[in-house]
Amino acid sequence: MAVIRIPLLFQEAVGNAAQLEVKADSVSELISNLTNEFPGLKEKFYDSQGSLNQFVNIYVNEADIRFSEGEKTHLNDTDIIDIILPIAGG
C-alpha cells in the first residue's frame, strides 16, 4: 500500500494520524478512498466546483502531479505521497 503523509492541518480529520497507508491505483482513487473513509477531508481537497483545490499540492515520490498526469497519476504500492499546503503570511 502507498504511504500518504498527512499535513498538520488535515490530521484532525483523519484521527490525528501523521501518515496513512492507502490502497489505490491513481491519485484520484487515493483521494476518493480517503474522502470516503474521512468525509471531513472532502472540503479540504475540493473547491466548491468539485475541482481539486488549487492550494493543495500533491507529490508522488517528490514529483508534483501537476507536471505529470494530475489526478490520473498512477500509484504503486511503494509510492510515498505528500500533501503540501502553501504557507503564507505577512
Residue, then its C-alpha position, 0 to 999 in steps of 0.5 A: m500500500a502507498v504511504i500518504r503523509i498527512p499535513l498538520l492541518f488535515q490530521e484532525a480529520v483523519g484521527n490525528a494520524a501523521q501518515l496513512e497507508v492507502k490502497a489505490d491505483s491513481v491519485s484520484e482513487l487515493i483521494s476518493n478512498l480517503t474522502n470516503e473513509f474521512p468525509g471531513l477531508k472532502e472540503k479540504f481537497y475540493d473547491s466548491q466546483g468539485s475541482l481539486n483545490q488549487f492550494v493543495n499540492i500533491y507529490v508522488n515520490e517528490a514529483d508534483i502531479r501537476f507536471s505529470e498526469g494530475e489526478k490520473t497519476h498512477l500509484n504503486d504500492t511503494d509510492i510515498i505521497d505528500i500533501i503540501l499546503p502553501i504557507a503564507g503570511g505577512 
